[in-house]
Amino acid sequence: MGVSSELEYKRQAMKEKRIMVHAHIGMSSWEATAEALKKLYFEAKERGVQVDRYGLCLDRRMGLPRQLRRRVPAETGPTLENPEDWLEVANLVPIQPHLGDSMIGFPASAENTLLALQAGVTTIGNLSQYFSMQAPMWRDQLETAVETVKAMAIIGLLREKGTLLHSYLEDGLGALFYDCATVAGWAMLEKYLAEELLGTKLTHCNGGLTSDPVKRAGWIFALDQIHDHDCIGSMFYGDTISFTDDFEWNRGMVAEYMLWDAMAQVACPTGHALHPLPVTEAVRVPSGDEILDIHIFARRVIGTAEKTAPYIDFSRSREFAARMVNGGKEVFRNALDGLQEAGVDTRNPLEMLYVLKQLGAAAFEELFGAGKPGEGFPRGRVPVIPTDVFEHTKANQKKLWKQLSPEMLGKASSKLFVLASTDVHEHALFLLHQLLQQAGADVINLGPEMNTDQIAAAAGQYDPHALVVSTHNGMALEYAQNLKKELQQLNCRAPVFFGGKLNQKLEDRVMPVDVKDEIKELGFYPCQEISDLFLLL
């Protein structure tokens, strides 16, 4: 491409106002992923479509030290087993790789970062995942913080060669905040940690939990301001919360957000590669053919956006960005002042990372948010601008409540439930928690990323009427088998309900397979809808 790094490539595209695109891909094995990548590149090229970069969706076990990976359940995505796999990541096809999932923010951060850099990957993350995720079956949070700082420092040392530290805000605490201003303030805090304390160039991603086109475009203007008009974006993620199991409806949604995202890039080039989501994303892991199909579709939408952009008035998006950035500055100041007052050394990146992870989203927003105090509002504050995912979740709560009959609700009344998620997806837990409480139930919400022994320990401690588990990462059967063993050891007989994506990654299959029947054979109850829980009680 005549450039020395992806950073230089992006700056060139920004100067030319050329819109880049990003593909996300990750089959059950690296071999299957490699085949899908080759098909994507060569068939897209035949159609005159260029894919600028791809994100490799790695199995979450990759975040663990190598010797521990075989000891925990396999999840969705490939693992890179040897140096040859790592080299293929960057040299298989002329599409620049991006490594975000299960890299920085985990106990194998430094090891994986070195392997990625040696292979030729220069945009590595995901810093935001450090604050909201855990490596499966891992306990040592201090070691995770140390390895994360090491990896960030390595990227900082190579900054002049074009390395970028990636952070997807809505893949971390940004997904759990209720106020857009808090997300903006958190972005400023991450920038402070990465750039001022460790000398790393930070590249921010957003979009997966933002549906409103005014807000999507507004985030581009806001990130440009947050990064002092030297914003180099990684990618701008597709809108995941508007997707349904109706694939043609989803195709229309892709057209809508891609049009707005592309027009925003013409108006304010930030280097974000746009991400057309395959229409099957909400139902299962997309195949290579489905990824190819949506990129061909998206290229036509981008062409339309380039023609239309000069006639679009972005004043509402710019107003949104201004309010969000002003509120974010207040959050950032509140956070630094509050942490200093609490005795935290805010010039020590290791101490900052460790403390912020322990603090979590709810406490951070309660303590440092920009919204005015308001009784009855979540976290005690009136949001400056509510996040789309928060409003989406509230709307779903109202919709689902209407679908539950008095008879269903009566089954839950006065019963005690223990809720948990096997991975980072937390909004299903929020919905369940709210609906069960409305129905008069008592709820113990363990939160996301719970291991089987933690759920079993809670079952032994609270003696609940039911355990409710949400899972999404292609490990439902293996997780259920391990949970059954743990519960048998405690002689716990509480019914167990499993919801979410009930599929399992198998080594001999390209895609995870449905395991609802196998989970049922274990004596557990698979739920396709939240209403199934109430019906089966």
N, C-alpha and C positions, 0 to 999 in steps of 0.2 A: 504493500500500500504506500510505500515511500515515506513512512513515518517510523519513529523509534519506539513509540508506546501508544497505548490506547488513549492516554491523555492528549497526546499530540493529534491523534486521529480525530478525537472529539472537538478539539479547538478548531481544527480545519473545517469540520462539518458545521460548527457554529458560525464561523466566518462566512461560509457559503450559504447559510440558512438551509442546509440539507438535513432532512429529518431522518434520524436513525431508528432502527427497530431492534427489538430484543425478543428472543425466544427463551422460554423456560422448558427444560427437558430433563427427564430422569426416569428410566425404565427400571426393571427389577435388577438388572446387572449392568456393568459397564459395557460388556459385549453388545447387549441389546441396545443400549443407549448409543453406542458408537455407530451401529447400523442405522438407527433412526436419524442420527446427525448427518451421515453421508447422504441418505435419501433426501433430507431437508435441503442440504446445500445444492446437490446436483439438480434436483427437480425444480427448486426455486430459481436456480440460475437459468434453466431452460425456459422458464416463464418470464425471465427478465426481472426477477425479484431478488433483491439483495438483503440478506439477514446480516446485520452488522455485528451482533454479539449474541451469545447464549449463556444462560445461567444454568449451572449443573445442580439439580436437586438431589443432593447426596442423602443417603441413609443417615439418620441421626446418630447411629453408632460411630460414624466417622469423627464425631467430637470427642470420643474416648481415646485414651492411649491405646496403641495398636494391640497390645497383649490382652486387652479387656474386651475387645469388640465381639468376639465369638461367644462371650458369656451372657449376652443379653439378647432379647428378642429382635429379630430382623424387622425393619420398617420399610416404608416406601422409599424407593430410590436406590441407586447403585452404591457400592463401596469401591474404593481404589485400593487394590491389594498390593501392588508392586510398582517399582519405578517406571516400568514400561507403560502402565496404565496412566500414570501422572503425565508422562511425556505425550501420550496420545491425546490427552485432554486439549492441549494447545496446538498440536501439530496434525491432527486427523483431517481437518477441513479448514479452509481459510475463513473461519468465523471466530472472532475473538472470544475466548471463554471468560466467564465471570464466576467466581466461587464465593458464595455468600452463606448458604445454609450449612450449619454444623462445622464451621471453620473457626473464625475468631469469636471469642466469647465462651469457649469450651476448654476442657483440660488439655486437649491436644492442639491448642491454638498455635503455639510457636512451631511445633513439628510440622503441622499441616501448612502453615504459611511459608515456611522454607521450601517445602516440596512444591507448592504452587508457584512460587517465584522462580525456582529452578526450571520449572516446566515452561515458563513464559507467561504466566497469568499475572497481570499487574493491578487488577481491581479485585480486592479481597475483603470480605466482611464475615459476618454481619455484626457490627458493634451492638446494634439494638437488641439482638438476640441474647447477648450476655445478661441483660437486665431482667429478662422475662422467661428465659428457658434454662433447663438443666440438661446435661447429658444423661441419658437413661441409666438408672441404677447408680448414679454418682452422688457422693455426699460431701466431698471436700471443697467447700466454696472458696476458701482462701487460696488453695492451689489453682482453682479456675481463674481467680482474679490475677494471680501472679502470671500465669501463662498468657492471659489476655493482654496484660501490659507489655509483656515481652514481644508478642506478635505485633502490637501497635508500634512499639519502638523500632522493630525491624523494618516495618513499612516506612516509618519516618526517616530512618537512615538512608533509604533509597528514594526519597522524595524527588530529588533532582533528576532521577532517571524515569520519573513518570508514574511512580506507584500511587495508588489511591486506596484509602480505607473506606469501604462501603458501609452504609448504615441505612436499613429500611425501617423508617420510623414506626410504621404500622405492623411491623413484625416484632415489635417490642412493647414497651410501656405505652407508646403512642396508640396502640389498639385498645388500651384499657382506660385511657383518660376520657372524661366526659366533655372536656372543653378544648376547642381547637387552639385557644391561646396557650393552654398547658403544653400541647404538642409542640407549638412554636418555641416556647421557652425551653422545653426539653431538647429540641434541636440545637438551640444556642448553647445549652450546657454540654451536649456531646461535642460540639465544635470547640468549646473551651478545653475540654478534656483532651481531645485528639490533637488540635492544632497548637494551642498555647502551651500545654503541659508536655506534649510528646512530639511536637514538630511534624505531625502527620497531616497530609492533605486529605480532608474528609469530603466524601461525596454522599449526598443524601438521596434517598428514594422515598416515594410515598405513593398513595393512590389506590391501593387495594381495598380500602375500607371507606372510600369517598365516592359517592354517587353523583351528587349535585354538580352539574357542569361548571357552575359559577365558582364553586369551591375548588374543583379540580384545576381550573385555569388559575384561580387565586393562589393555590399552593405553588405554582411555578413562579409567580411574581414574588411570593413571600420567601421562598428558598433563595431566590436571586438576591433579595435584600439581606437575609440572614447571613449569606456568604459574601456580603460586601460587593455585590455585582461581579464576583469572580466565581460564580457557581458552576461547578462541573458535575452534572448529575450522572448517576449510574444509569438507572432506568426509571421510568414512571410506570408503576404497576397497573395492570388492568383492574377494573371494578369487579371485585369478587362477590360483593354482598347483594348485587342486583340479579345475579344469575339464578335460574330455576332449572327444573328438569325438562323444560321445553326448549329444545336446541335452536329452533328457528327464532323464538323470542330472544334468546341469548345472542344470536347473530345480530339482531337489531340493536341490542345493547352495546355490542362491540362497535358497531358503526357510530353510535351516538358518542360514546366517550372517546373513541379514536379521533373523531372529527374535531372535538373540542381540544383534546390534548395536542393534536398536530397544529391547530390554529394558534394555540398558546405558544408553541415552540417557534412559530414564524414571528409572533409578536415579541417574544422574549426568549431568544435562544439560550438554553442552559445546559445543553449537552445531554439531556435525558433521552435515552433511547426508549421509544414507545413500545408497549407490550400488548399485542393483541391476544386476548385469552381464547384458547380453544373452547368451542361451545359446550364441550362435555365436562368442563372443569368442575362444575358443582356436583357431578355424579360420580366421576372416577378419574383416574390418572389418564390424561389424554395420550392417544397414540401418536406416532410420528406423522401419519397421514393427516390427522386432525390438526396438528401443529402447522404442517405445510399448508393445508387448506385455508386456515384463518390468516396466514401471512399473505397469501395471494389476494384474499379479500381485502385485507387491511391496506395493501399498497394502493388499491384503487381509491379507498376512502382518503388516504393521505394526499393523493393527487387532487382530489376535490377540495380538501382543506387548504392546500397551498394556493388554489385559485380564489377561495372565499375569504381567507384571513384578512386581506386589506380592507374589507368592508365591515368587519365585525367591531362592535364597540365593547371593549373589555372594562369599562369604567366600574361596573359592579364587582368584577373580580379583583380589580385593583383596590377598591374600597375594602373588600373582605381581607385582602392581604395586609393593608395598612392597619386595620383593627387587630388582626391576628399578631402582627409583628409588634405593635405597641403593647398588647397584652403579654406577649411572650417576653419582652424586655423586663416587664414587671416580675414575671415568674422567675426569670433568670436571676434578677437581683435578689428577690426574696429567698431563692434557694441558696445562693452563695452566702448571703448574710445569715440566714438561719443555720446553715451548716457550721459556719465559723462560730456562731454564738453557742452551738452545741459542743464545740471543742474539736471539730473536724479540721484537719489541715487541708485546706482547699487548694494548696499548691502541690499536694502529693497525689499523683494519679492513682496509685494503688489503693490508698486510703479512701479516695473519692469513689472509685469503682465499687469497692467492698461495701461501703456504707449505703450507697444509693441502691444497690441490689437488695440489701436487707430492708430498706425503707419500703420499696414497692410502690405501685401506682396509686393506690387509694390514699395512703398516708402522704405521699408527695403532693398530690393535688389538694388534699385537705389543708396541709401546712403552708404551701407556697403558691396556690392558685391565684389567678388574677381576678376571678369573679367576686362580686360583693357577697357577703354572708347572706344566706337566705334559708329560712326555716322550711323544712320539707323538701329541699332540693338535695340531690345526691351529693354527698361529701360536703354538705353544708354551704354550698356556694351556688349562686346563679351563674351559669356559664356565660362567658362573653359571647361565644358562638358555639352552640352544641356540635359535637362531632356527628357525622352522618351515621356511624355505626351505633352510637348511643341512641339516636332517634329511630334508627331502623330496628334496634332491639326492642325499644318501647312499643313501637307500632306492632311488631310481631307478638309481643306479650298480649296486647289488647285483642289482636286477631285470634290468637290461640285460646284465650280465655272464653271467647264467644263460642268456640267449638266444643268446649267441655260441658257436658250435661251435669245437672245437679247430682245425678246418681254417681257419675265419675268422681266429682269433687268430694262427695260424701265418703268415698272409699279412702281418700287421703287425709281427711280431717282427723286431727288428734294423733296421727301417726308420726314416728320419727324416721327421717330419711338421712342417709349419709351420701353426699354427692362428691364425685371426683372426675377429673379428666386425665387421660393417660398422656396427654401432650399439651401444647401451649394453648389450644383452642378453648377459650374461656366463656364466650358469649352464650353457648348452649347451657353452661352451668348457671349463668346469670338468669336466663329465661326460666330454667327449671326451678331455681331458687325462688324467684318471684311468684311463679304460678303455684308452687306447693304452699308457700306462705299464705297466698291469697285464699287457698283452699282450707286453711286452718291447720296445716301440718307444721311440725317442728323440723328444722333443717340444720344439719351440720355440713357446711360446704368446705371440703378439704382444699379445693382449688385445683389449678392445673398441674400437670407433670407429676402426678402421684405414682409411685411405684406400688407393686402389688402388696408388699409387706406393710406399707403405710396404710393402705385401705383396710387390710386385715386387722392391723393394730387398732384402727378406729372402730371397726366392727366389734372387736373385743371390748373396747373401752365404753362404747355407747349403747351396745345391744340394740341396734336399730330394727325397725320393722322391715326396712329394705335398703339395699345398696344400689346406687344408680351410677353407672360408669359411662362417660362419653369418650369416644376414640375416633381418630381420623387418619392415623399415619401408617396404615397397612400392616398392623401387627395385632389385630383384634383377637385372632384365635390363640396365638401363642401367649398373649397377655391373659386371656381368659383361662387358659390351662394353668398358668402359674398362679393366678388368683384362686382358682379352685383348690390347689394344693395348700396354699396359705390358709384358706378358710377351713379346710378339713382338719388341719393341725390344731386349730382353735375350737373345733367342733361347732363352728358357726353355721346356723341353718337359715339365716335371713335370705330371702329371695334376692337375686342379683339381676338387674336390668341393664342391658348393653344397648347404647344408641350411638348414632353418628355414622361413620363409614365403616361398616362391618366387613372389612376385607383383610386379606393376609398376603404378604409378599412371600412368594415361593421361588426358590432358586432356579427351577426349570421353566418358569413362566415369565413372559415379557411384562405382563401386567398383573397387579394383585388380583386375587380371586375372591369371590363372594363366599363368606363363611358363616352365614346366618344359621344354616342347618347344623353345622358342627358346634356352634355355640349353644344351640338349643339342646343338642345331645349331651352337653356337659351339665345340663340341668339349669342353665341360665335362660333369661328371657330376652331375645332380640327385639328391639323396638325400631320401627321405621319412622314413626312420628311420635311427638310428645304425648299425643292422646293415647297411644298404645300403652304407655306406662299406667295411665289411669284405668284403662280397660282391663289390664292384666293383674292389677292389685288384688 
